[in-house]
């Protein structure tokens, strides 16, 4: 298993985990359910860990694919820049989740304020999550790149028409 494969294995959880954690946190706040809120905090922590793993495997993956046709440095660099921003957000969410878990354990009333703060950062991070996922997908899936004129099927049809 090389770095590109490892990157593909670990890079999906920060995106999906963050989305799930936000949904579970919203349910926990609406239902006033501490177990749901704690579950979301654990998911945010796990998403932060997987975010760190994704960042750690990204450089190795870049070295393996940057010289492939239709990829190039520019598209990888754009993905890397956005991923760094997401990693910072995930680290903040993970640390705040540890604080919220501690406050819940101590039955401190400030936990509710921290949970709303986490929710706000989590919702704001959805924009970055979407950008990271899309830019990562665009590296190998040229058909989803903005400005892509021809999909593979259209290109084949065009080539056949020319013959």
C-alpha positions as a Markdown table, in Angstrom:
| # | Residue | x | y | z |
|---|---|---|---|---|
| 1 | Unk | 0.0 | 0.0 | 0.0 |
| 2 | Unk | 1.6 | 3.3 | -1.1 |
| 3 | Unk | 0.9 | 6.9 | 0.2 |
| 4 | Unk | -1.6 | 7.6 | -2.5 |
| 5 | Unk | -3.7 | 4.6 | -1.4 |
| 6 | Unk | -3.3 | 5.4 | 2.3 |
| 7 | Unk | -4.4 | 9.0 | 1.5 |
| 8 | Unk | -7.5 | 7.7 | -0.3 |
| 9 | Unk | -8.3 | 5.4 | 2.7 |
| 10 | Unk | -8.1 | 8.1 | 5.4 |
| 11 | Unk | -9.3 | 11.2 | 3.6 |
| 12 | Unk | -13.0 | 10.5 | 3.4 |
| 13 | Unk | -13.7 | 10.3 | 7.2 |
| 14 | Unk | -12.8 | 14.0 | 8.0 |
| 15 | Unk | -15.5 | 15.0 | 5.5 |
| 16 | Unk | -18.2 | 12.5 | 6.3 |
| 17 | Unk | -17.4 | 12.5 | 10.0 |
| 18 | Unk | -17.8 | 16.2 | 10.2 |
| 19 | Unk | -21.1 | 16.2 | 8.4 |
| 20 | Unk | -22.4 | 13.4 | 10.7 |
| 21 | Unk | -21.1 | 15.1 | 13.8 |
| 22 | Unk | -22.9 | 18.3 | 13.0 |
| 23 | Unk | -26.2 | 16.4 | 12.4 |
| 24 | Unk | -25.8 | 14.5 | 15.6 |
| 25 | Unk | -24.9 | 17.6 | 17.6 |
| 26 | Unk | -28.0 | 19.4 | 16.2 |
| 27 | Unk | -30.2 | 16.5 | 17.3 |
| 28 | Unk | -28.5 | 16.4 | 20.7 |
| 29 | Unk | -29.1 | 20.2 | 21.2 |
| 30 | Unk | -32.8 | 20.0 | 20.0 |
| 31 | Unk | -33.5 | 16.9 | 22.2 |
| 32 | Unk | -31.3 | 18.1 | 25.0 |
| 33 | Unk | -29.6 | 14.7 | 24.9 |
| 34 | Unk | -26.2 | 14.6 | 26.5 |
| 35 | Unk | -25.4 | 11.2 | 24.9 |
| 36 | Unk | -26.0 | 12.5 | 21.4 |
| 37 | Unk | -23.9 | 15.6 | 22.1 |
| 38 | Unk | -21.1 | 13.4 | 23.5 |
| 39 | Unk | -21.3 | 11.2 | 20.4 |
| 40 | Unk | -20.9 | 14.2 | 18.2 |
| 41 | Unk | -17.9 | 15.4 | 20.2 |
| 42 | Unk | -16.2 | 12.0 | 19.7 |
| 43 | Unk | -16.9 | 12.1 | 16.0 |
| 44 | Unk | -15.3 | 15.6 | 15.8 |
| 45 | Unk | -12.3 | 14.3 | 17.6 |
| 46 | Unk | -12.0 | 11.3 | 15.3 |
| 47 | Unk | -12.5 | 13.6 | 12.3 |
| 48 | Unk | -9.5 | 15.7 | 13.6 |
| 49 | Unk | -7.3 | 12.6 | 14.0 |
| 50 | Unk | -8.2 | 11.4 | 10.4 |
| 51 | Unk | -7.6 | 15.0 | 9.2 |
| 52 | Unk | -4.1 | 14.8 | 10.6 |
| 53 | Unk | -3.6 | 11.4 | 9.0 |
| 54 | Unk | -4.9 | 12.8 | 5.7 |
| 55 | Unk | -2.4 | 15.7 | 5.9 |
| 56 | Unk | 0.4 | 13.3 | 6.7 |
| 57 | Unk | -0.3 | 11.1 | 3.7 |
| 58 | Unk | -1.0 | 13.9 | 1.3 |
| 59 | Unk | 2.6 | 14.8 | 0.5 |
| 60 | Unk | 3.4 | 11.2 | -0.4 |
| 61 | Unk | 0.3 | 11.0 | -2.6 |
| 62 | Unk | 1.3 | 14.2 | -4.3 |
| 63 | Unk | 4.7 | 12.9 | -5.2 |
| 64 | Unk | 3.1 | 9.8 | -6.8 |
| 65 | Unk | 0.5 | 11.6 | -9.0 |
| 66 | Unk | 1.8 | 15.1 | -9.8 |
| 67 | Unk | 3.5 | 14.1 | -13.0 |
| 68 | Unk | 0.6 | 12.1 | -14.3 |
| 69 | Unk | -1.1 | 13.4 | -17.5 |
| 70 | Unk | -4.1 | 15.7 | -16.8 |
| 71 | Unk | -3.1 | 16.3 | -13.2 |
| 72 | Unk | -0.2 | 18.7 | -12.6 |
| 73 | Unk | 1.0 | 20.7 | -9.8 |
| 74 | Unk | -1.6 | 23.5 | -9.9 |
| 75 | Unk | -4.6 | 21.4 | -9.1 |
| 76 | Unk | -2.8 | 19.5 | -6.4 |
| 77 | Unk | -1.6 | 22.8 | -4.8 |
| 78 | Unk | -5.1 | 24.2 | -4.8 |
| 79 | Unk | -6.4 | 21.0 | -3.0 |
| 80 | Unk | -3.5 | 21.2 | -0.5 |
| 81 | Unk | -4.2 | 24.8 | 0.4 |
| 82 | Unk | -7.9 | 24.2 | 1.1 |
| 83 | Unk | -7.1 | 21.0 | 3.0 |
| 84 | Unk | -4.7 | 22.9 | 5.3 |
| 85 | Unk | -7.6 | 25.3 | 6.2 |
| 86 | Unk | -9.9 | 22.3 | 6.9 |
| 87 | Unk | -7.2 | 20.6 | 9.0 |
| 88 | Unk | -7.0 | 23.7 | 11.2 |
| 89 | Unk | -10.8 | 23.8 | 11.6 |
| 90 | Unk | -10.9 | 20.1 | 12.4 |
| 91 | Unk | -8.2 | 20.6 | 15.1 |
| 92 | Unk | -10.1 | 23.4 | 16.6 |
| 93 | Unk | -13.3 | 21.4 | 16.6 |
| 94 | Unk | -11.5 | 18.4 | 18.1 |
| 95 | Unk | -10.0 | 20.5 | 20.9 |
| 96 | Unk | -13.3 | 22.2 | 21.7 |
| 97 | Unk | -14.9 | 18.8 | 21.7 |
| 98 | Unk | -12.5 | 17.6 | 24.3 |
| 99 | Unk | -13.3 | 20.7 | 26.4 |
| 100 | Unk | -17.1 | 20.0 | 25.9 |
| 101 | Unk | -16.7 | 16.4 | 27.0 |
| 102 | Unk | -14.8 | 17.5 | 30.1 |
| 103 | Unk | -17.5 | 20.1 | 30.9 |
| 104 | Unk | -20.2 | 17.5 | 30.4 |
| 105 | Unk | -18.4 | 15.1 | 32.7 |
| 106 | Unk | -18.1 | 17.9 | 35.4 |
| 107 | Unk | -21.8 | 18.8 | 34.7 |
| 108 | Unk | -20.7 | 22.4 | 34.0 |
| 109 | Unk | -23.3 | 24.7 | 32.6 |
| 110 | Unk | -20.8 | 26.3 | 30.2 |
| 111 | Unk | -20.9 | 23.1 | 28.1 |
| 112 | Unk | -24.1 | 24.4 | 26.4 |
| 113 | Unk | -22.2 | 27.6 | 25.3 |
| 114 | Unk | -19.3 | 25.5 | 24.0 |
| 115 | Unk | -21.6 | 23.2 | 22.1 |
| 116 | Unk | -23.2 | 26.1 | 20.3 |
| 117 | Unk | -19.7 | 27.5 | 19.5 |
| 118 | Unk | -18.7 | 24.0 | 18.2 |
| 119 | Unk | -21.9 | 24.0 | 16.1 |
| 120 | Unk | -21.2 | 27.4 | 14.6 |
| 121 | Unk | -17.6 | 26.4 | 13.7 |
| 122 | Unk | -18.9 | 23.1 | 12.3 |
| 123 | Unk | -21.5 | 24.7 | 10.1 |
| 124 | Unk | -19.0 | 27.2 | 8.9 |
| 125 | Unk | -16.6 | 24.4 | 8.1 |
| 126 | Unk | -19.1 | 22.7 | 5.8 |
| 127 | Unk | -18.1 | 25.2 | 3.0 |
| 128 | Unk | -14.5 | 24.2 | 3.4 |
| 129 | Unk | -15.4 | 20.5 | 3.6 |
| 130 | Unk | -17.2 | 20.8 | 0.3 |
| 131 | Unk | -14.3 | 22.6 | -1.3 |
| 132 | Unk | -11.7 | 20.0 | -0.1 |
| 133 | Unk | -13.8 | 17.1 | -1.3 |
| 134 | Unk | -14.5 | 18.6 | -4.7 |
| 135 | Unk | -10.9 | 19.7 | -5.3 |
| 136 | Unk | -9.6 | 16.3 | -4.2 |
| 137 | Unk | -12.0 | 14.6 | -6.5 |
| 138 | Unk | -11.0 | 16.8 | -9.4 |
| 139 | Unk | -7.4 | 15.6 | -9.2 |
| 140 | Unk | -8.3 | 12.2 | -10.8 |
| 141 | Unk | -11.8 | 12.9 | -12.1 |
| 142 | Unk | -11.3 | 15.4 | -14.8 |
| 143 | Unk | -15.0 | 15.2 | -15.8 |
| 144 | Unk | -16.0 | 17.1 | -12.6 |
| 145 | Unk | -13.5 | 19.9 | -13.1 |
| 146 | Unk | -15.0 | 23.3 | -13.7 |
| 147 | Unk | -14.8 | 24.3 | -17.3 |
| 148 | Unk | -14.6 | 20.7 | -18.4 |
| 149 | Unk | -16.0 | 20.8 | -21.9 |
| 150 | Unk | -16.2 | 17.1 | -22.8 |
| 151 | Unk | -17.0 | 14.2 | -20.7 |
| 152 | Unk | -15.5 | 10.9 | -21.6 |
| 153 | Unk | -18.6 | 9.7 | -23.4 |
| 154 | Unk | -18.9 | 13.0 | -25.3 |
| 155 | Unk | -15.2 | 12.8 | -26.3 |
| 156 | Unk | -15.6 | 9.2 | -27.6 |
| 157 | Unk | -18.7 | 10.2 | -29.6 |
| 158 | Unk | -16.9 | 13.2 | -31.0 |
| 159 | Unk | -13.9 | 11.0 | -32.0 |
| 160 | Unk | -16.2 | 8.5 | -33.6 |
| 161 | Unk | -18.0 | 11.2 | -35.6 |
| 162 | Unk | -14.7 | 12.6 | -36.9 |
| 163 | Unk | -13.8 | 9.1 | -38.3 |
